[in-house]
Amino acid sequence: MKTANSYESDALAELEPLGQEPPPHRRRWGAAVVILLIVLAIVALVIVGGILPKLKARQQLRADTDQLAVPTVAVIRMKPTTAEQEEVLPANIQPYISAPVFARTNGYLKSWYFDIGAHVKKGQLLAVIETPEIDEQLRQAQADVATAQANLHLSEVTAARYQELLKSDSVSKQDTDNATSDLAAKQTTLQSAQANLKRLQDLQSFEKIYAPFDGVITARNTDIGQLINSGSGAPPASLFEIAAVDVLRVYVSVPQIYSAACHRGMIVDLTLPQFPGKRFHGTLVRTADAIDQASRTLLVEVDVNNPSGELLSGAYAEAHFKFGPVTAHTYLIPVPALIFRSEGPQVATVEDGHHTVLKEVHIGRDFGTEMEVLSGLTDQDVVIVNPPDSITSGEEVRPVMRSADGEMTGGGPQ
């Protein structure tokens, strides 16, 4: 392609052989052509170097804006859990047998032989009560029995004599019947006197208080010289409280969702704050077989052997139950993944790789940072870890798979 200078050179070359110079208007036209071409070249350079990059940058900005308009969400893929989970529940430790010891007779405490913390055997003497009134009534009852026996002996002799005299008609039939009836009355009087004597003897035996079973004295509510009232009503107080602690009963209220997993013979571990790092093994021996309507829990009893007396009755403990999965397929999801709305608990999942779907779920156990999902999810579901509160089904998102340690691995689910 020829430039303006080449055209001008050609024109001059044609004129030179003839010895003629080009006219002035032609020289001006050639210069104008050169200037025009230079301007066009400059305009082209400006367009290529300035306008086109701006257009490309604007197109790239529009593409980036459209891409950033799609929110990026961290997702995890559901995997069923079948491992046993340990559930920690509050527990109350109670003695296997516990009973207050009351007096069965009135009097004054003469002496006591065991104080709190003492280990006693069944039948050991705990205290003695002085009962002077009972003693006097007992002597009176003994005299009444002796009198009744003497009267009975006389009636027996009289009745027998009248029976012999009646054979010879020496006495009337009426007198004989009177003697026989008097004998029966005297026998009844003797039985009554003997019963009263036995009652007073029993009351006198209650002067001595014995341990009803092997155990430890947990309370002593009396002292020497104190007035003792018999019975267990409102005014009288127990003299002692005794508890059997070789085996302890541990009562635990298990939530209803785990009630089906509680069975007799399962091992339950106990931990107490005064024994850090130490576990005591117990066995579940019985359940209430009924759900408490107030708390929706099942009361269970766990027996723990306590031969050394290390565990104290009345203490607070934590019972560690090892429950398996409540259903065949359960899932653990992070707590922030749950959405709580009027429809109930929901989870946001990603389907087709880019669109959200809200699913209703049934929540099980709470493990602090994770929740157990009993139903509503499958192994193929991809769950958004921390969905926004305004999320709805059908929204377009850009999922990024989160690894087990919480790092983003990049890329969405395949």
C-alpha positions as CSV (number, residue, x, y, z in Angstrom):
1,M,0.0,0.0,0.0
2,K,1.5,3.3,-1.0
3,T,1.7,6.2,1.4
4,A,1.2,9.9,0.6
5,N,5.0,10.5,0.4
6,S,5.3,7.7,-2.2
7,Y,2.5,9.3,-4.3
8,E,4.2,12.6,-4.1
9,S,7.6,11.1,-5.1
10,D,6.0,9.4,-8.1
11,A,4.4,12.7,-9.2
12,L,7.7,14.6,-8.9
13,A,9.5,11.8,-10.7
14,E,7.1,12.1,-13.6
15,L,7.7,15.8,-13.8
16,E,11.5,15.7,-13.4
17,P,12.3,14.2,-16.7
18,L,10.3,16.9,-18.3
19,G,12.1,19.5,-16.3
20,Q,8.8,20.8,-14.8
21,E,7.8,21.5,-11.1
22,P,4.3,20.4,-9.9
23,P,1.8,23.2,-9.5
24,P,1.3,24.7,-6.0
25,H,-2.2,23.4,-5.6
26,R,-1.0,19.8,-6.1
27,R,1.7,20.2,-3.5
28,R,-0.9,21.5,-1.0
29,W,-3.2,18.6,-1.8
30,G,-0.4,16.1,-1.1
31,A,0.4,17.7,2.2
32,A,-3.3,17.6,3.2
33,V,-3.5,13.9,2.4
34,V,-0.5,13.3,4.6
35,I,-1.9,15.2,7.5
36,L,-5.3,13.4,7.1
37,L,-3.6,10.0,7.2
38,I,-1.6,11.0,10.3
39,V,-4.9,12.1,12.1
40,L,-6.6,8.9,11.1
41,A,-3.7,6.9,12.5
42,I,-3.8,8.9,15.8
43,V,-7.6,8.3,16.1
44,A,-7.1,4.6,15.5
45,L,-4.4,4.4,18.1
46,V,-6.7,6.3,20.6
47,I,-9.6,3.9,19.9
48,V,-7.4,0.8,20.2
49,G,-5.5,2.0,23.3
50,G,-8.2,3.7,25.3
51,I,-11.8,2.9,24.4
52,L,-11.5,-0.9,23.8
53,P,-9.9,-1.6,27.2
54,K,-12.6,0.4,28.9
55,L,-15.3,-1.6,27.1
56,K,-13.6,-4.9,28.1
57,A,-13.3,-3.7,31.7
58,R,-16.9,-2.7,31.8
59,Q,-17.9,-6.1,30.4
60,Q,-15.7,-7.9,33.0
61,L,-17.2,-5.7,35.8
62,R,-20.7,-6.7,34.7
63,A,-19.8,-10.4,34.7
64,D,-18.1,-10.1,38.1
65,T,-21.2,-8.3,39.5
66,D,-23.5,-11.0,38.2
67,Q,-21.3,-13.7,39.7
68,L,-21.0,-12.0,43.1
69,A,-24.8,-11.6,43.2
70,V,-25.0,-15.4,43.8
71,P,-24.2,-16.0,47.5
72,T,-21.4,-18.4,48.4
73,V,-22.5,-20.9,51.1
74,A,-20.5,-23.6,53.0
75,V,-22.1,-27.0,52.7
76,I,-21.5,-30.5,54.2
77,R,-22.7,-33.8,53.0
78,M,-24.8,-36.0,55.3
79,K,-23.3,-39.2,56.7
80,P,-25.3,-41.5,59.0
81,T,-23.9,-42.0,62.4
82,T,-24.2,-45.4,64.2
83,A,-21.7,-44.8,67.0
84,E,-22.9,-44.9,70.6
85,Q,-23.5,-41.5,72.2
86,E,-23.0,-40.9,75.9
87,E,-25.8,-39.0,77.6
88,V,-25.1,-37.4,80.9
89,L,-28.1,-37.0,83.2
90,P,-28.4,-35.7,86.8
91,A,-28.9,-38.4,89.4
92,N,-29.7,-38.6,93.1
93,I,-28.0,-41.1,95.4
94,Q,-30.3,-42.7,98.0
95,P,-29.6,-45.4,100.6
96,Y,-30.9,-48.9,99.7
97,I,-32.9,-48.9,103.0
98,S,-33.6,-45.9,105.1
99,A,-35.8,-45.7,108.2
100,P,-36.4,-43.3,111.1
101,V,-36.4,-45.1,114.5
102,F,-39.3,-44.1,116.8
103,A,-40.2,-45.0,120.3
104,R,-43.2,-47.2,121.0
105,T,-43.5,-46.3,124.6
106,N,-43.5,-43.1,126.7
107,G,-40.8,-42.2,129.2
108,Y,-37.4,-40.6,129.6
109,L,-34.3,-41.5,127.6
110,K,-32.0,-43.3,130.0
111,S,-29.0,-43.8,127.7
112,W,-27.9,-44.0,124.1
113,Y,-25.0,-46.0,122.7
114,F,-24.4,-44.9,119.1
115,D,-24.0,-41.5,117.5
116,I,-24.1,-40.2,113.9
117,G,-21.7,-42.1,111.6
118,A,-21.7,-45.2,113.6
119,H,-22.0,-48.5,111.7
120,V,-24.4,-50.9,113.5
121,K,-25.6,-54.4,113.0
122,K,-29.1,-55.6,113.1
123,G,-30.3,-56.2,116.7
124,Q,-27.7,-54.0,118.3
125,L,-29.0,-51.9,121.3
126,L,-29.2,-48.2,120.4
127,A,-30.8,-46.7,123.4
128,V,-32.8,-47.4,126.6
129,I,-35.9,-45.6,127.8
130,E,-37.1,-45.4,131.4
131,T,-40.8,-46.1,131.7
132,P,-41.8,-46.2,135.5
133,E,-45.5,-46.0,134.7
134,I,-45.3,-49.0,132.4
135,D,-43.4,-50.9,135.0
136,E,-46.1,-50.2,137.6
137,Q,-48.9,-51.1,135.2
138,L,-47.1,-54.3,134.4
139,R,-46.9,-55.3,138.1
140,Q,-50.6,-54.5,138.4
141,A,-51.4,-56.6,135.4
142,Q,-49.4,-59.5,136.9
143,A,-51.5,-59.2,140.0
144,D,-54.7,-59.2,138.0
145,V,-53.6,-62.4,136.2
146,A,-52.9,-64.0,139.6
147,T,-56.3,-63.0,140.9
148,A,-58.0,-64.2,137.8
149,Q,-56.2,-67.6,138.0
150,A,-57.3,-68.0,141.7
151,N,-60.9,-67.2,140.9
152,L,-60.8,-69.5,138.0
153,H,-59.5,-72.3,140.2
154,L,-62.3,-71.8,142.7
155,S,-64.9,-71.8,139.9
156,E,-63.5,-75.0,138.5
157,V,-63.8,-76.7,141.9
158,T,-67.3,-75.4,142.5
159,A,-68.5,-76.4,139.0
160,A,-67.0,-79.9,139.4
161,R,-68.7,-80.3,142.9
162,Y,-72.1,-79.2,141.5
163,Q,-71.8,-81.7,138.7
164,E,-71.3,-84.5,141.2
165,L,-74.1,-83.4,143.5
166,L,-76.5,-83.0,140.5
167,K,-76.1,-86.8,139.9
168,S,-77.7,-87.5,143.3
169,D,-80.2,-84.6,143.0
170,S,-78.5,-82.9,146.0
171,V,-78.5,-79.6,144.1
172,S,-80.9,-78.1,141.6
173,K,-80.2,-77.9,137.9
174,Q,-80.2,-74.1,138.1
175,D,-77.5,-74.0,140.7
176,T,-75.4,-76.3,138.6
177,D,-75.8,-74.1,135.5
178,N,-74.9,-71.0,137.5
179,A,-71.7,-72.7,138.6
180,T,-70.8,-73.8,135.1
181,S,-71.5,-70.3,133.7
182,D,-69.3,-68.7,136.4
183,L,-66.5,-71.0,135.4
184,A,-66.7,-69.9,131.8
185,A,-66.8,-66.2,132.9
186,K,-63.7,-66.7,135.1
187,Q,-61.8,-68.3,132.2
188,T,-62.6,-65.3,130.0
189,T,-61.5,-62.9,132.8
190,L,-58.2,-64.7,133.0
191,Q,-57.7,-64.5,129.2
192,S,-58.4,-60.8,129.4
193,A,-55.9,-60.3,132.2
194,Q,-53.3,-62.3,130.4
195,A,-53.7,-60.3,127.2
196,N,-53.3,-57.0,129.2
197,L,-50.2,-58.5,130.8
198,K,-48.8,-59.4,127.4
199,R,-49.5,-55.9,126.1
200,L,-47.7,-54.3,129.0
201,Q,-44.8,-56.7,128.6
202,D,-44.5,-55.7,125.0
203,L,-44.5,-52.0,125.9
204,Q,-41.8,-52.7,128.5
205,S,-39.7,-54.4,125.8
206,F,-40.0,-51.2,123.8
207,E,-37.9,-49.5,126.5
208,K,-34.9,-50.8,124.5
209,I,-34.4,-49.5,121.0
210,Y,-32.6,-52.0,118.6
211,A,-31.2,-51.4,115.1
212,P,-33.7,-52.8,112.6
213,F,-31.0,-53.7,110.0
214,D,-27.4,-53.3,109.2
215,G,-26.5,-49.7,108.5
216,V,-25.1,-46.4,109.5
217,I,-26.6,-43.9,112.0
218,T,-27.3,-40.7,109.9
219,A,-29.1,-38.7,112.6
220,R,-29.5,-38.8,116.4
221,N,-32.5,-36.6,117.5
222,T,-32.5,-37.2,121.3
223,D,-30.3,-37.1,124.4
224,I,-30.3,-38.4,127.9
225,G,-33.2,-37.2,130.0
226,Q,-35.3,-36.1,127.1
227,L,-39.1,-36.8,127.3
228,I,-40.0,-39.5,124.8
229,N,-43.5,-39.7,123.3
230,S,-44.4,-42.9,121.5
231,G,-45.5,-43.1,117.9
232,S,-44.6,-41.4,114.6
233,G,-47.2,-38.7,114.5
234,A,-46.7,-34.9,114.3
235,P,-45.6,-34.2,117.9
236,P,-43.1,-37.0,118.4
237,A,-39.7,-37.0,116.6
238,S,-37.6,-40.0,115.6
239,L,-34.9,-41.0,118.0
240,F,-32.5,-42.1,115.3
241,E,-32.3,-42.3,111.5
242,I,-30.5,-45.3,110.1
243,A,-29.5,-46.1,106.4
244,A,-28.2,-49.1,104.7
245,V,-25.3,-47.9,102.4
246,D,-23.6,-51.1,101.4
247,V,-25.7,-50.8,98.2
248,L,-27.0,-47.5,97.1
249,R,-30.0,-46.7,94.9
250,V,-29.4,-44.0,92.3
251,Y,-32.6,-42.5,90.8
252,V,-32.4,-40.9,87.3
253,S,-35.1,-39.2,85.3
254,V,-34.4,-40.3,81.7
255,P,-36.0,-38.2,78.9
256,Q,-38.8,-39.9,77.0
257,I,-36.9,-40.2,73.8
258,Y,-34.4,-42.5,75.4
259,S,-36.9,-44.6,77.4
260,A,-37.0,-47.4,74.9
261,A,-33.2,-47.8,75.2
262,C,-33.3,-48.3,79.0
263,H,-33.3,-51.9,79.8
264,R,-32.5,-53.9,82.9
265,G,-28.9,-55.0,83.2
266,M,-27.4,-52.1,81.3
267,I,-24.2,-50.6,82.8
268,V,-24.4,-47.0,83.9
269,D,-21.3,-45.0,85.1
270,L,-21.5,-42.4,87.8
271,T,-19.3,-39.4,88.3
272,L,-19.2,-37.1,91.4
273,P,-17.6,-33.7,91.7
274,Q,-15.6,-34.8,94.8
275,F,-14.0,-37.6,92.8
276,P,-12.7,-35.9,89.6
277,G,-11.7,-38.4,86.9
278,K,-13.1,-41.4,88.8
279,R,-16.1,-43.4,87.6
280,F,-18.3,-45.8,89.7
281,H,-20.1,-48.6,87.8
282,G,-23.7,-49.3,88.5
283,T,-26.4,-51.5,87.0
284,L,-29.9,-50.5,86.0
285,V,-32.2,-52.8,87.9
286,R,-35.7,-51.4,87.4
287,T,-37.7,-48.7,85.8
288,A,-41.1,-47.1,86.6
289,D,-42.5,-48.4,83.4
290,A,-44.5,-45.2,83.1
291,I,-43.7,-41.7,81.7
292,D,-44.1,-38.9,84.2
293,Q,-46.7,-36.5,82.7
294,A,-45.2,-33.4,84.3
295,S,-41.6,-33.9,83.2
296,R,-42.1,-36.4,80.3
297,T,-39.3,-38.6,81.8
298,L,-38.9,-42.2,82.8
299,L,-37.7,-42.8,86.4
300,V,-35.0,-45.5,86.5
301,E,-33.1,-47.0,89.4
302,V,-29.4,-47.9,89.2
303,D,-27.8,-49.9,92.0
304,V,-24.2,-49.2,92.9
305,N,-22.2,-51.4,95.3
306,N,-20.6,-49.3,98.1
307,P,-18.7,-51.7,100.3
308,S,-16.2,-49.1,101.5
309,G,-18.8,-46.4,102.1
310,E,-17.0,-44.1,99.8
311,L,-20.2,-42.9,98.3
312,L,-22.5,-40.9,100.5
313,S,-26.3,-41.2,100.4
314,G,-28.1,-38.0,99.4
315,A,-25.3,-36.9,97.2
316,Y,-25.7,-35.5,93.7
317,A,-24.1,-37.4,90.8
318,E,-24.0,-37.5,87.0
319,A,-25.2,-40.7,85.4
320,H,-23.5,-41.6,82.1
321,F,-25.8,-43.6,79.8
322,K,-24.4,-45.1,76.6
323,F,-27.3,-45.0,74.2
324,G,-27.1,-46.2,70.6
325,P,-28.8,-44.4,67.7
326,V,-32.5,-43.9,68.4
327,T,-33.3,-44.8,64.8
328,A,-31.5,-46.8,62.1
329,H,-30.2,-43.7,60.3
330,T,-29.5,-40.6,62.3
331,Y,-27.3,-37.6,61.3
332,L,-25.3,-35.0,63.2
333,I,-25.5,-31.5,61.9
334,P,-24.0,-28.2,63.3
335,V,-26.4,-26.2,65.4
336,P,-26.2,-23.1,63.1
337,A,-27.5,-25.3,60.2
338,L,-31.0,-25.4,61.9
339,I,-33.7,-22.9,60.9
340,F,-36.4,-22.4,63.5
341,R,-39.7,-21.0,62.0
342,S,-43.4,-21.5,62.6
343,E,-43.4,-24.6,60.4
344,G,-40.9,-26.2,62.8
345,P,-37.2,-27.0,62.6
346,Q,-35.9,-26.9,59.0
347,V,-32.6,-27.5,57.2
348,A,-31.5,-25.7,54.0
349,T,-30.1,-28.2,51.4
350,V,-28.6,-27.7,47.9
351,E,-30.0,-29.6,45.0
352,D,-29.0,-29.6,41.3
353,G,-25.8,-28.1,42.5
354,H,-27.1,-24.5,42.7
355,H,-30.6,-24.2,44.1
356,T,-31.8,-24.4,47.7
357,V,-34.5,-26.6,49.1
358,L,-35.9,-26.3,52.7
359,K,-36.6,-29.6,54.5
360,E,-38.4,-30.2,57.7
361,V,-36.5,-32.3,60.2
362,H,-37.1,-34.1,63.5
363,I,-34.5,-33.2,66.1
364,G,-33.2,-35.7,68.6
365,R,-30.4,-35.3,71.1
366,D,-28.5,-32.0,71.7
367,F,-24.7,-32.5,71.9
368,G,-23.8,-28.8,72.4
369,T,-22.3,-27.8,69.1
370,E,-24.1,-30.5,67.1
371,M,-27.7,-31.7,67.0
372,E,-29.0,-35.2,66.1
373,V,-31.5,-35.4,63.2
374,L,-33.8,-38.4,63.4
375,S,-35.7,-37.9,60.2
376,G,-36.1,-35.6,57.2
377,L,-32.6,-36.1,55.7
378,T,-30.9,-38.7,53.5
379,D,-27.4,-39.7,52.7
380,Q,-27.4,-37.8,49.4
381,D,-28.4,-34.4,51.0
382,V,-26.0,-31.5,51.0
383,V,-26.7,-29.2,54.0
384,I,-25.9,-25.5,54.2
385,V,-23.9,-25.0,57.4
386,N,-24.9,-21.4,58.2
387,P,-27.9,-20.3,56.1
388,P,-29.2,-16.7,56.3
389,D,-32.4,-16.2,58.1
390,S,-34.2,-15.0,55.0
391,I,-33.4,-18.1,52.9
392,T,-36.2,-19.7,50.9
393,S,-36.5,-22.6,48.6
394,G,-35.4,-22.1,45.0
395,E,-32.7,-19.5,45.6
396,E,-29.5,-19.8,43.5
397,V,-26.3,-20.3,45.6
398,R,-22.7,-21.2,45.0
399,P,-21.9,-24.1,47.4
400,V,-18.4,-24.6,48.7
401,M,-17.8,-28.0,50.5
402,R,-16.5,-27.7,54.0
403,S,-14.0,-30.2,55.3
404,A,-14.1,-32.0,58.6
405,D,-11.8,-29.4,60.2
406,G,-14.0,-26.5,59.1
407,E,-11.8,-25.4,56.2
408,M,-13.3,-24.6,52.8
409,T,-12.1,-27.2,50.3
410,G,-13.3,-25.2,47.2
411,G,-15.8,-26.3,44.6
412,G,-19.3,-27.4,45.1
413,P,-20.7,-30.9,45.6
414,Q,-20.5,-33.1,42.6
